[in-house]
């Protein structure tokens, strides 16, 4: 999900926020989009690529919660 030019993946309970460039870097190195990865896969890929997660804001959490309510099948867990 894109929020304010940043890519936010995960669920409202476990979110990771990164730049679009970092998300593309992860996808190029793994062949998998960050949104399609498990939390463990994403953390490992971020560490391997030197990607630092950005601070998640209250706005990010609200947007993710709203998206989960709109499409409950997208929730992981």
N, C-alpha and C positions, 0 to 999 in steps of 0.2 A: 504494500500500500504506500502511495506517495503522500506525504504530509509536508507541506512547506518546502518542497524541493528535496526532501530527504526520503530515503526508503526506510519504512518501518515494517519489521516482520515479527511473527510470533503471535501471541495472544495478549489480551490486556493484562494478564497475570505474569507473562514472561515475554517482554518486548525487547527487541534489539533495533536500534536506530543507527543508520550509517548513510554516508553520501551515496548518490546514485553511481558515482565513479567507483566507489569501493564495492558496491553491490555487483557492478559489471566485472570488476576484477575477480571477485569470488566466483562468479558464474563462468568466466573464461578459464579459471584454473581448475574448477571442479566439474564443469559441464552441467551444472545444476544451478537453477536460480535459488537465491537465498530463501525465498518464500516456500520453496519445495523441500527444504532441508529440515531435519529434526534439530532441536535446540543443540544437541551434542555435535552434530555434523557442522552446524553453523559456527559454533564456538571454535571448533578445530580448524575450520577453513579460515576464520578470521585471524587466528593465531598464526597459521602458516603464511598468510599473506600480509601480516603486519597491520591489519585493519583494526582501528580503535573504534569502539561503539561510541556514539554520541549520547549525551544526556537525554533521557526521555522526559518530556514535559507533561504537565497535566493535560494540555491540549492534545498531545499525542495519545495519551491514555483514553481520553474521551472519544477521539476519532476512532480508535481501534475498538472500543466498546460499542460504539454506534454501528460500526461495520459488522461486528460479530452478531449484534441483534438483528441486523438486516439480512445476514446470511449465516445462520447457525451451523450449517454444514462445513463452513470453513474453519471452525474452531478445532484446535488440537487438544488432545487430552486423553 
